């Protein structure tokens, strides 16, 4: 039997009089006399009839009995007890009503009797008149007493009603407890049933194992017999001697292992000492600590050494065993600052002067910097890392300003900015290069060369060597995670760019510039494809004529650009597909069907979207994440993912979601928000957007419940007022949705394409990286990426180009990002958007393959 819950004992008031059982018998046939005091205690009253127990005694006895038994009573018994007491109280109430009726009848009779006596008194005289007056006084006394009885009866009726209400409430509570305990018991039964089922499965598995073991018993028995026979033979042949030999053999193996380790150490020390002796006899030597964070410089150590300004240099990396030798591209100066990739390897510099070659090698491998590993681990725990840098050079030219900038190394891109101004922001790609500066600079160990893209490069000076090395390690790690390759060893001789200004000055002064050593690379095999079209043949003929002009000495004439293999292949593909002489695509009038629809405002729609294009930059949030100390990109993504779920549950309009996220980003751009209030900002933004867009907006209490009561009603209203004040009540802004509606119409879509566009747009809106693009760019990129994913041809039409204002090359960067998000959506923990568009009602577009052409462009040309 289920016992009573301990919460029930806490909910019962201590002062409440426990109910009277229904099986109590009263000796008298009228309602007992008792009164309740101010604290609901029973007050003593004089007894008129002592034949039976008083109501006070019955209540006290029942109270004591319940007090002793309430811990061992079951919930069901307690409920039945309350029901009996409730019926007893009903009986008492009925009896009080009968007594009230009898009292009223007594009043009527007394009044009639008094009237009769009054009439007799007027007719009587003498002694009879005194008797009548005495009778009248007795009747009046009876009337007064009856009135008192009526007052007592009314008081008793009120008390009975109060007791009945309490018993009724207690009975309902007991029934609730019964239902609760019943549900608990059902859950326990189901749990026990599951345990029994698991035990049954385990027993069945054990039986199967026993049967298998019985089947294998003969084989096991044979093996046991063979082992016992081997032990017997071993014991017969001098077991003590065999054990001693085993111990000796183990000791010999241990000694051999120790000696081999010692010999390897001696060989390394011998090689290092040999190199040191060779360096002593050499003409040059290396100055500086052979560790990460230092700078190694060549200096002559003999009078026979040629001046360094007349020599050329080339640095190499050598493995610790000396078996592999790797050229360090661009390292052709007399100084070199080791990079993280050099740790554990030796460095060698080759000096060439007057046709003679001299090599100098470090005494040992480059040692790691102290504390760098733990510092890098700390940085990798963050979503992005920021470093204070000073721009020393831009595209090989000295930068005049020495202001401090911030280099933000993220998981998907690297950004260089100063305050609100962004100098460069690029996603990891094959064209990006990152390494230490290979120049004769005093701060070379603190400097880093970053080529963001072709035609844009920087030399950045960090505060310390540790931060410079950490930036290189972290960027390489993030680039590998992004399935890209950051070229840490610059293959295009960046030292010439870095030190280009100095080289130009030396040449202008007439000083000889040292000849650089050209490292020959293995020529790549080029597959020659014979052109089949007239256009390709013409290009080949033109290329041959250019070659003849070069051989004939016509080098002074301006050279025309020769067709590349890519252009030949493109021309050949166009000709094969019949696109070489294809007529220009016709532009579709997408508003023709709405000419008679006055709500479509066809005559004004073009002007409206021109205004949207101008206004979107005014209401566009800027890059605010570096100004939020307690909020990061991952937290924003989690918030947006949750708001999308809330939007779906409330069945709100799509415009509400896009406006709410716009409000959040704009507010975070101008206000620092603590981490504990980020969800409050999201709820309040959803409330504001709902009031603006919806006919029936959710109530504040609904938002309090959906947030699991993390914030109360007043906090949401205060945050709503704060947001509106910071945004200056400007809520009429062009969001992604207004552009999506127009651009989807221009794409002349089917249902699948429309669902895919909205899926990519919401996926991009959830990630912070798309904030760098304006809403119209994100909307157009979503249409372009959706058409690529669904293999629509052409991917970008002239109609789309006209109405969006963007050409296909302008959209590739943002579209690549959306395609990447699509490829990772199934693995992401933020699954609301993916689950929403995996539903067959929305065409299940989320489970389709992303745009492979964009993913190939994103990963770079690997050929």
C-alpha positions in Angstrom: 0.0 0.0 0.0 1.3 3.4 -1.0 2.2 5.6 2.0 1.2 9.2 2.3 3.5 11.8 0.7 5.6 13.9 3.1 4.5 17.1 1.3 0.9 16.5 2.5 2.0 16.9 6.1 3.6 20.2 5.3 0.5 21.6 3.5 -1.9 20.8 6.4 -2.3 23.8 8.8 -1.3 23.0 12.3 -4.2 24.8 13.9 -7.0 23.1 11.8 -9.5 20.9 13.8 -9.4 17.5 12.3 -12.8 16.2 11.1 -15.3 14.0 13.0 -15.8 10.5 11.7 -19.1 9.7 10.2 -19.6 6.6 12.4 -19.8 8.8 15.6 -23.1 8.3 17.5 -24.7 11.1 19.5 -26.8 10.4 22.6 -29.0 13.4 22.1 -31.3 14.0 19.2 -30.5 17.7 18.9 -27.4 19.6 17.7 -24.6 19.6 20.3 -23.5 22.8 21.8 -19.9 24.0 21.1 -18.1 27.2 20.0 -14.9 27.9 18.1 -12.5 30.4 19.6 -10.4 33.0 17.7 -7.7 30.4 17.0 -10.2 27.7 16.0 -9.9 25.9 19.3 -13.0 24.4 21.0 -14.5 26.4 23.9 -16.1 24.7 26.9 -19.9 25.1 27.2 -22.2 23.9 30.0 -23.7 20.6 29.2 -27.5 20.2 29.3 -27.5 16.5 28.7 -24.9 14.1 30.1 -26.2 11.0 28.7 -23.8 10.9 25.7 -20.2 12.3 25.0 -20.0 15.9 24.0 -18.9 17.1 20.5 -15.7 18.5 22.0 -14.7 15.1 23.4 -15.5 13.4 20.1 -13.4 15.9 18.1 -10.5 15.6 20.6 -10.6 11.8 20.5 -10.7 11.8 16.7 -7.9 14.3 16.6 -5.7 12.2 18.8 -6.4 9.1 16.8 -5.6 10.8 13.5 -2.4 12.4 15.0 -1.2 8.9 16.0 -2.2 7.2 12.7 -1.5 9.8 10.0 2.0 8.5 9.4 0.9 5.0 8.8 -2.4 5.7 7.0 -2.4 5.2 3.3 -3.5 7.9 1.0 -6.6 5.9 0.0 -7.7 5.5 3.7 -7.1 9.1 4.3 -9.3 10.1 1.4 -12.1 7.8 2.5 -11.8 9.2 6.0 -12.2 12.7 4.7 -15.3 11.6 2.6 -16.9 10.1 5.8 -16.2 13.3 7.7 -17.6 15.4 4.9 -20.9 13.3 5.0 -21.0 13.7 8.8 -20.7 17.5 8.4 -23.5 17.4 5.8 -25.7 15.6 8.3 -24.9 18.1 11.0 -25.8 20.9 8.6 -29.2 19.3 7.8 -29.9 18.9 11.5 -29.1 22.6 12.1 -31.6 23.5 9.3 -34.3 21.4 11.0 -33.6 23.1 14.3 -33.8 26.5 12.6 -37.3 25.6 11.2 -38.4 24.4 14.6 -37.2 27.6 16.2 -39.2 29.7 13.7 -42.3 27.7 14.5 -41.7 28.2 18.2 -41.5 32.0 17.6 -44.9 31.9 15.8 -46.6 30.0 18.6 -45.2 32.2 21.3 -46.4 35.3 19.4 -49.9 33.8 19.1 -49.9 32.8 22.8 -48.9 36.3 23.8 -51.6 37.9 21.7 -54.2 35.6 23.3 -53.0 36.4 26.8 -53.1 40.1 26.0 -56.7 39.8 24.9 -57.6 37.9 28.1 -55.9 40.5 30.3 -58.2 43.2 29.1 -61.2 41.1 30.0 -60.0 39.7 33.3 -59.9 41.4 36.7 -58.5 40.8 40.1 -56.6 37.6 40.8 -57.2 36.2 37.3 -55.7 39.4 35.8 -52.5 38.9 37.8 -52.2 35.3 36.6 -52.6 36.4 33.1 -49.9 39.1 33.5 -47.6 36.5 35.1 -48.2 34.2 32.1 -47.5 37.1 29.7 -44.1 37.7 31.4 -43.3 34.0 31.3 -44.1 34.0 27.5 -41.9 37.1 27.0 -39.1 35.3 28.9 -39.6 32.2 26.7 -39.3 34.5 23.6 -36.1 36.0 24.9 -34.6 32.6 25.6 -35.8 31.4 22.2 -34.0 34.3 20.6 -30.8 33.5 22.4 -31.2 29.9 21.2 -31.6 31.2 17.6 -28.4 33.2 17.9 -26.5 30.1 19.2 -28.0 28.1 16.4 -26.8 30.6 13.8 -23.3 30.5 15.2 -23.3 26.7 15.2 -24.6 26.8 11.6 -21.7 29.1 10.5 -19.2 26.8 12.3 -20.6 23.7 10.7 -20.4 25.4 7.3 -16.8 26.4 7.9 -15.9 22.9 9.0 -17.7 21.4 5.9 -15.7 23.7 3.6 -12.5 22.7 5.2 -13.4 19.0 4.9 -14.3 19.4 1.3 -11.0 21.1 0.5 -9.1 18.5 2.4 -11.0 15.7 0.6 -10.1 17.2 -2.8 -6.4 17.4 -1.7 -6.6 13.8 -0.6 -8.0 12.8 -4.0 -5.2 14.7 -5.8 -2.6 12.9 -3.7 -4.3 9.6 -4.5 -4.0 10.4 -8.2 -0.4 11.5 -7.8 0.6 8.4 -5.9 -1.2 6.3 -8.4 0.8 7.8 -11.2 4.0 7.3 -9.2 3.0 3.7 -8.6 2.4 3.2 -12.3 5.8 4.7 -13.2 7.4 2.4 -10.6 5.5 -0.6 -12.0 6.7 0.3 -15.6 10.2 0.7 -14.4 10.1 -2.6 -12.5 8.6 -4.2 -15.6 11.5 -2.8 -17.7 14.0 -4.1 -15.1 12.4 -7.5 -15.2 12.5 -7.5 -19.0 16.2 -6.6 -18.9 16.8 -9.4 -16.4 14.9 -11.8 -18.6 17.0 -10.8 -21.6 20.2 -11.1 -19.6 19.1 -14.6 -18.4 18.4 -15.6 -22.0 21.8 -14.3 -23.0 23.4 -16.3 -20.2 21.6 -19.4 -21.3 22.8 -18.9 -24.8 26.4 -18.5 -23.5 26.0 -21.6 -21.4 24.8 -23.6 -24.4 27.7 -22.3 -26.5 30.2 -23.1 -23.7 28.7 -26.6 -23.5 29.3 -27.0 -27.3 32.9 -25.8 -26.8 33.5 -27.9 -23.7 35.3 -30.8 -25.6 37.7 -28.4 -27.3 38.4 -26.6 -24.0 39.0 -29.9 -22.3 41.5 -30.9 -25.0 43.4 -27.6 -24.5 43.5 -28.0 -20.8 44.9 -31.5 -21.2 47.6 -30.2 -23.6 48.6 -27.4 -21.1 48.8 -29.8 -18.3 50.9 -32.1 -20.4 53.3 -29.2 -21.3 53.6 -28.3 -17.6 54.4 -31.9 -16.7 57.2 -32.0 -19.4 58.6 -28.7 -18.2 58.8 -29.8 -14.6 60.5 -33.0 -15.7 63.4 -31.1 -17.4 65.0 -29.1 -14.5 62.4 -26.3 -13.9 64.8 -24.3 -11.7 67.4 -24.0 -14.4 64.7 -22.9 -17.0 63.4 -20.2 -14.6 66.9 -18.9 -14.1 67.5 -18.8 -17.8 64.3 -16.8 -18.3 65.4 -14.2 -15.7 68.8 -13.9 -17.3 67.2 -13.5 -20.7 65.0 -10.6 -19.4 68.0 -8.9 -17.7 69.9 -9.2 -21.0 67.1 -7.6 -23.0 66.8 -4.8 -20.5 70.6 -4.1 -20.7 70.5 -4.2 -24.5 67.6 -1.7 -24.6 69.5 0.6 -22.2 72.7 0.4 -24.2 70.9 1.1 -27.5 69.3 4.2 -26.0 72.7 5.3 -24.7 74.3 4.7 -28.0 71.7 6.8 -29.8 72.4 9.6 -27.3 76.2 9.3 -27.9 75.6 9.4 -31.7 73.6 12.6 -31.3 76.2 14.2 -29.0 78.9 13.1 -31.4 77.1 14.7 -34.4 76.5 17.9 -32.4 80.2 18.1 -31.3 81.3 17.4 -34.8 79.1 20.2 -36.1 80.5 22.5 -33.4 84.1 21.7 -34.5 83.2 22.2 -38.1 81.6 25.6 -37.3 84.7 26.6 -35.3 86.8 26.0 -38.4 84.3 27.8 -40.6 84.4 31.3 -41.8 80.9 32.2 -40.4 79.0 31.4 -37.3 75.4 31.9 -36.0 74.6 34.3 -33.2 71.4 34.0 -31.1 69.6 31.4 -29.1 68.6 28.3 -30.9 65.0 28.3 -29.7 61.6 29.6 -30.8 61.2 33.3 -30.2 64.8 34.2 -31.0 66.5 35.5 -34.2 69.6 33.7 -35.7 72.1 36.0 -37.4 75.2 35.2 -39.4 78.4 36.9 -38.5 82.0 36.4 -39.9 84.4 34.9 -37.5 87.5 35.0 -39.7 89.4 37.6 -41.5 89.2 35.5 -44.7 85.4 35.7 -44.6 83.7 37.7 -47.4 81.5 40.5 -46.4 77.9 39.5 -45.8 76.7 42.3 -48.1 78.5 40.6 -51.0 77.1 37.1 -50.3 73.8 35.4 -51.1 72.1 33.1 -48.6 69.5 30.3 -48.5 68.1 28.7 -45.3 67.1 25.1 -45.0 65.3 22.9 -42.5 66.9 19.6 -41.7 65.2 16.7 -39.8 66.8 15.7 -36.4 68.2 12.6 -38.0 69.6 14.6 -40.9 67.8 12.5 -43.6 65.6 15.2 -45.0 66.5 18.7 -46.1 63.8 21.2 -47.0 64.2 24.7 -48.6 62.7 27.6 -46.6 61.2 29.6 -49.4 61.9 33.3 -49.2 64.5 32.9 -46.4 67.5 34.4 -48.3 68.8 36.9 -45.8 71.6 36.7 -43.3 69.1 36.6 -40.4 66.2 34.2 -39.8 63.7 34.0 -36.9 62.6 30.4 -36.3 59.0 29.6 -36.6 56.8 27.0 -34.8 57.3 24.5 -37.7 61.1 24.6 -37.1 60.8 23.2 -33.6 62.5 19.8 -33.4 64.5 20.4 -36.6 67.9 21.8 -37.3 68.5 24.9 -39.4 71.2 25.2 -42.0 72.2 28.3 -44.0 74.1 28.1 -47.3 76.4 31.1 -48.1 77.6 31.6 -51.7 80.3 34.1 -52.5 82.6 34.2 -55.6 81.3 30.8 -56.7 82.3 29.2 -53.3 79.6 27.6 -51.1 79.9 27.5 -47.3 77.2 26.0 -45.0 76.6 26.7 -41.3 74.3 24.5 -39.2 72.8 25.0 -35.8 74.3 22.9 -33.0 71.1 21.1 -32.4 67.3 21.1 -33.0 65.4 24.3 -32.4 63.9 24.2 -28.8 60.3 25.1 -28.1 59.5 28.4 -26.3 58.7 28.1 -22.6 55.0 28.3 -21.9 53.9 28.6 -25.5 52.0 25.2 -25.5 49.8 26.1 -22.5 49.2 29.6 -24.0 48.1 28.0 -27.3 45.8 25.6 -25.5 44.1 28.5 -23.8 43.6 30.3 -27.1 42.1 27.2 -28.7 39.4 26.9 -26.1 38.0 30.2 -27.4 35.9 30.6 -30.5 38.5 33.2 -31.8 41.7 34.7 -30.7 42.6 38.4 -30.8 46.1 39.9 -30.9 47.2 43.5 -30.8 49.4 44.3 -33.8 51.0 47.3 -35.6 51.0 47.4 -39.4 54.6 47.8 -40.5 54.1 47.3 -44.2 51.3 47.1 -46.7 52.0 45.5 -50.1 55.7 45.9 -49.5 55.5 49.6 -48.7 56.2 51.0 -45.3 53.1 52.0 -43.4 53.3 55.5 -42.0 50.8 55.0 -39.1 51.8 53.2 -36.0 48.4 52.8 -34.5 47.4 49.6 -32.8 45.1 47.2 -34.7 43.5 43.9 -33.7 44.2 40.7 -35.6 41.3 38.3 -35.0 42.1 34.7 -35.8 38.8 32.7 -36.0 37.9 29.2 -36.9 36.7 30.2 -40.4 38.5 33.4 -41.3 41.2 36.0 -40.2 40.3 39.6 -39.8 42.3 42.8 -39.3 40.5 45.8 -37.9 40.9 48.9 -35.9 37.8 49.9 -33.9 34.8 49.8 -36.2 37.0 49.9 -39.4 37.9 46.5 -40.9 41.1 46.5 -43.0 40.8 42.9 -44.2 38.6 40.0 -43.6 39.2 36.7 -45.5 38.1 33.1 -45.2 40.9 30.5 -45.2 41.8 29.6 -48.8 44.7 28.5 -50.9 45.6 32.1 -51.8 46.1 33.0 -48.2 49.7 32.9 -46.9 50.9 33.2 -43.3 54.4 32.9 -42.0 57.1 34.8 -40.1 58.9 37.7 -41.8 62.1 36.6 -43.6 63.9 39.9 -43.5 66.9 41.5 -41.7 64.8 43.3 -39.2 65.5 43.9 -35.6 62.0 42.8 -34.7 61.8 39.9 -37.1 61.0 37.5 -34.2 57.9 39.6 -33.5 56.7 40.1 -37.1 54.4 38.1 -39.2 53.7 38.2 -43.0 50.0 37.8 -44.0 48.9 37.7 -47.5 45.1 38.0 -47.2 44.5 37.5 -50.9 46.3 38.2 -54.1 47.3 41.8 -54.3 46.9 42.5 -50.5 49.6 41.7 -48.0 50.6 43.0 -44.6 53.6 42.8 -42.3 52.3 42.8 -38.7 54.4 43.5 -35.6 53.1 41.8 -32.4 53.7 42.8 -28.8 55.9 39.7 -28.1 57.4 36.7 -29.8 55.0 34.4 -28.0 51.9 36.1 -29.5 53.4 36.0 -33.0 54.2 32.2 -32.7 50.8 31.5 -31.1 49.0 33.3 -34.0 50.8 31.1 -36.5 50.0 27.9 -34.6 46.4 28.8 -34.0 45.7 29.8 -37.6 47.2 26.6 -38.9 45.0 24.6 -36.6 41.9 26.4 -37.6 42.7 26.2 -41.3 43.1 22.4 -41.0 39.8 22.1 -39.2 38.3 24.2 -42.0 39.6 21.6 -44.5 41.9 24.2 -46.0 45.7 24.6 -46.1 47.4 27.7 -44.9 50.8 28.1 -46.7 53.1 28.7 -43.8 56.1 28.3 -46.1 55.6 31.1 -48.6 56.3 29.7 -52.0 56.3 33.1 -53.8 59.4 34.6 -52.1 57.6 37.0 -49.8 60.9 38.4 -48.6 61.2 40.3 -51.8 57.9 41.9 -51.0 58.7 42.5 -47.4 62.1 44.0 -48.1 61.2 45.4 -51.5 61.6 49.0 -50.4 65.1 48.4 -49.0 66.2 46.6 -52.1 65.0 49.5 -54.3 67.0 52.0 -52.2 70.1 49.9 -52.6 69.7 49.6 -56.3 69.1 53.4 -56.6 72.3 54.1 -54.6 74.3 52.0 -57.1 75.2 49.3 -54.6 75.4 45.8 -55.9 72.4 43.7 -55.1 73.4 40.2 -54.1 72.4 37.5 -56.6 69.8 35.2 -55.2 69.9 31.5 -55.5 67.1 30.1 -57.5 65.9 26.7 -56.3 64.9 24.6 -59.2 61.6 22.8 -58.9 60.4 19.8 -60.7 58.5 20.8 -63.8 54.8 19.9 -63.8 53.5 17.6 -66.4 50.9 19.5 -68.6 48.3 17.4 -70.4 47.8 19.0 -73.8 44.3 18.7 -75.1 43.8 19.1 -78.9 41.2 21.8 -79.6 38.2 20.7 -81.6 36.6 24.0 -82.2 37.5 26.8 -84.6 37.7 29.2 -81.6 40.3 27.0 -79.9 42.2 26.5 -83.1 42.4 30.3 -83.6 43.7 30.6 -80.1 46.4 28.0 -80.7 47.4 29.7 -83.9 47.7 33.1 -82.1 49.8 31.4 -79.4 52.2 30.0 -82.0 52.6 33.5 -83.6 53.5 35.0 -80.3 56.1 32.3 -79.8 57.6 33.0 -83.2 57.8 36.7 -82.3 59.6 35.9 -79.1 62.1 33.8 -80.9 62.6 36.5 -83.6 63.8 39.0 -81.0 60.6 41.1 -80.9 60.8 41.4 -77.1 60.5 45.2 -77.0 56.9 45.1 -78.4 54.1 44.9 -75.9 53.2 41.3 -75.3 49.6 40.1 -75.6 48.2 37.8 -73.0 48.3 34.2 -74.2 45.3 32.0 -73.7 45.5 29.8 -70.7 44.5 26.2 -70.4 41.4 27.2 -68.5 40.3 29.6 -71.2 40.8 26.9 -73.9 38.8 24.4 -71.8 36.1 27.0 -71.2 35.8 27.8 -74.9 35.8 24.1 -75.8 33.0 23.4 -73.2 30.9 26.3 -74.5 31.2 25.1 -78.1 30.3 21.6 -77.1 27.2 22.7 -75.2 26.2 25.1 -78.0 26.7 28.2 -75.9 29.3 29.9 -78.0 26.8 31.7 -80.3 23.8 31.5 -77.9 21.5 34.6 -78.1 21.2 36.8 -75.1 18.8 35.6 -72.5 15.4 37.3 -72.4 14.4 39.2 -69.2 11.1 38.0 -67.7 8.6 40.5 -66.5 7.9 39.0 -63.1 5.2 41.6 -62.2 3.0 41.1 -65.3 0.7 38.7 -63.4 0.1 41.2 -60.7 -0.8 44.1 -63.0 -4.4 44.0 -61.9 -3.6 43.5 -58.2 -3.7 46.9 -56.5 -2.1 45.5 -53.3 1.0 44.4 -55.3 1.8 48.1 -56.1 3.4 47.1 -59.4 4.0 50.7 -60.5 5.9 51.5 -57.3 7.7 48.2 -56.5 10.9 49.0 -58.3 11.2 52.4 -56.4 10.4 50.6 -53.2 13.2 48.2 -53.5 15.6 50.9 -54.6 14.8 52.6 -51.4 15.3 49.4 -49.5 18.8 49.0 -51.0 19.7 52.5 -49.8 18.1 52.1 -46.3 19.6 48.7 -45.5 23.1 50.0 -44.8 21.6 52.6 -42.3 19.9 49.9 -40.2 22.6 47.2 -40.7 24.3 46.1 -37.5 28.1 46.3 -37.5 30.6 43.8 -36.3 30.0 44.0 -32.5 31.4 40.8 -31.1 34.8 42.2 -30.1 33.0 44.8 -28.0 30.9 42.2 -26.0 33.1 40.8 -23.2 30.6 38.2 -22.0 29.0 37.2 -25.3 30.6 35.2 -28.1 29.5 34.0 -31.6 28.5 30.5 -30.3 26.2 32.0 -27.6 24.5 34.1 -30.3 24.0 31.1 -32.5 22.4 29.2 -29.5 20.1 32.1 -28.8 18.9 32.4 -32.4 18.4 28.7 -32.7 16.2 28.8 -29.5 14.3 31.8 -30.9 13.6 29.9 -34.1 12.1 27.1 -32.0 10.0 29.6 -30.0 8.8 31.2 -33.3 7.8 27.8 -34.7 5.9 26.9 -31.5 3.9 30.1 -31.4 3.3 29.8 -35.2 4.3 33.4 -35.9 4.8 35.1 -39.2 8.2 34.8 -41.0 8.6 38.6 -40.9 8.6 38.4 -37.1 11.6 36.1 -36.9 13.8 38.2 -39.2 12.9 41.4 -37.5 13.5 39.9 -34.0 17.1 38.9 -35.0 17.7 42.3 -36.6 16.6 44.0 -33.4 19.0 41.7 -31.3 22.0 42.4 -33.6 21.4 46.2 -33.6 20.9 46.3 -29.9 24.1 44.3 -29.2 25.9 46.7 -31.5 25.2 49.7 -29.2 24.9 48.1 -25.8 27.1 45.7 -23.8 25.0 42.9 -22.5 25.9 40.5 -19.6 25.7 36.8 -20.4 22.8 36.2 -17.9 20.7 38.8 -19.8 21.3 37.5 -23.3 18.2 35.3 -23.3 16.2 38.2 -21.8 17.2 40.4 -24.8 16.1 37.6 -27.2 12.6 37.3 -25.5 12.1 41.0 -25.5 13.1 41.4 -29.1 10.7 38.6 -30.1 7.9 40.5 -28.1 8.7 43.8 -29.9 8.8 42.1 -33.4 5.5 40.3 -32.6 3.8 43.5 -31.6 5.0 45.1 -34.8 4.2 42.3 -37.3 1.5 40.1 -35.7 -2.2 40.7 -35.4 -2.4 38.7 -32.1 1.0 38.9 -30.4 2.0 36.4 -27.7 1.3 37.7 -24.1 4.2 38.4 -21.8 3.1 35.6 -19.5 3.5 33.2 -22.4 7.1 34.3 -22.9 7.8 34.0 -19.2 6.6 30.4 -19.3 8.5 29.6 -22.5 11.7 30.9 -20.9 11.1 28.5 -17.9 10.5 31.5 -15.7 14.1 32.6 -15.8 12.8 36.2 -16.0 9.6 37.7 -14.6 7.0 39.9 -16.2 8.6 43.2 -15.0 12.1 42.3 -16.3 10.8 41.7 -19.8 8.9 45.0 -19.9 12.0 46.9 -18.6 14.2 45.3 -21.3 11.6 46.0 -24.0 11.7 49.7 -23.0 15.6 49.7 -23.0 15.8 48.1 -26.4 13.3 50.6 -28.0 15.2 53.5 -26.4 18.6 52.4 -27.7 17.1 51.8 -31.2 15.3 55.1 -31.1 12.1 53.3 -31.8 13.2 52.7 -35.4 11.6 49.3 -36.3 10.8 49.9 -40.0 13.9 48.4 -41.5 14.5 46.2 -44.6 15.3 42.8 -43.2 16.4 39.7 -45.2 12.8 38.7 -45.6 11.7 41.7 -47.8 14.5 40.9 -50.2 13.9 37.2 -50.1 10.2 37.7 -51.2 11.3 39.7 -54.2 14.3 37.6 -55.2 12.4 34.3 -55.0 9.7 35.8 -57.2 12.5 36.8 -59.7 13.8 33.2 -59.7 10.4 31.9 -60.9 10.6 29.1 -58.4 8.9 25.8 -57.7 8.0 24.8 -54.2 11.3 22.9 -53.7 13.5 25.9 -54.7 11.5 28.3 -52.4 11.9 26.0 -49.4 15.6 25.6 -50.1 16.1 29.4 -50.3 14.4 29.9 -46.9 16.4 27.1 -45.4 19.7 28.6 -46.5 18.7 32.1 -45.4 17.7 31.0 -41.9 20.8 28.8 -41.7 23.0 31.8 -42.6 21.1 34.1 -40.3 21.8 31.7 -37.4 25.6 32.1 -37.9 27.4 35.3 -36.9 29.7 35.2 -40.0 27.0 36.4 -42.3 26.7 39.7 -40.5 29.5 41.0 -42.6 27.1 40.9 -45.6 24.2 43.2 -46.2 20.7 41.6 -46.1 20.2 41.9 -49.8 23.5 40.1 -50.4 22.5 37.2 -48.1 19.1 36.9 -49.7 20.6 36.9 -53.3 23.3 34.4 -52.2 20.6 32.1 -50.7 18.8 32.1 -54.1 22.1 31.5 -56.0 23.2 28.7 -53.6 19.8 27.0 -53.7 19.8 27.0 -57.5 23.3 25.5 -57.5 22.2 22.9 -55.0 19.2 21.9 -57.1 21.3 22.0 -60.3 19.1 24.7 -61.9 20.6 26.0 -65.2 21.6 28.6 -65.6 22.7 29.2 -62.0 22.1 33.0 -62.3 19.8 34.5 -64.9 19.6 37.9 -66.4 16.3 38.4 -64.6 17.8 37.7 -61.3 20.8 40.0 -62.1 18.4 42.8 -62.9 16.2 42.6 -59.8 18.9 41.8 -57.3 21.5 44.1 -58.6 24.3 41.5 -58.1 26.3 39.6 -60.6 27.3 35.9 -60.1 30.9 36.7 -59.1 29.7 39.1 -56.4 27.7 36.3 -54.8 30.3 33.6 -54.8 31.9 34.5 -51.4 28.6 34.6 -49.4 27.2 31.6 -51.3 30.2 29.5 -50.5 29.6 30.3 -46.8 26.0 29.2 -47.0 26.9 26.0 -48.8 29.5 25.2 -46.1 26.8 25.8 -43.4 24.5 23.4 -45.4 27.2 20.7 -45.4 27.7 20.9 -41.7 24.0 21.3 -40.7 23.3 17.6 -40.1 26.3 17.3 -37.7 25.6 20.5 -35.8 24.1 20.5 -32.3 21.9 23.5 -33.3 19.4 21.4 -35.1 16.2 23.5 -35.1 16.5 24.8 -38.7 17.7 21.4 -40.0 14.8 19.6 -38.3 12.3 22.2 -39.5 13.3 21.8 -43.2 13.8 18.0 -42.9 10.0 17.8 -42.6 8.3 16.5 -45.7 5.8 19.4 -45.4 8.7 21.6 -46.4 10.0 19.3 -49.1 12.7 17.8 -46.8 15.2 20.1 -48.6 17.6 20.0 -45.6 18.6 16.4 -46.3 19.5 17.1 -50.0 23.1 17.4 -51.0 24.6 20.9 -50.8 25.9 22.8 -53.8 29.0 20.7 -54.7 30.2 23.4 -57.2 30.4 26.0 -54.4 32.0 23.6 -52.0 34.7 22.9 -54.6 35.3 26.6 -55.0 35.4 27.0 -51.2 38.0 24.3 -50.8 40.2 25.8 -53.5 41.5 24.4 -56.8 43.5 21.3 -55.8 44.7 20.6 -59.4 
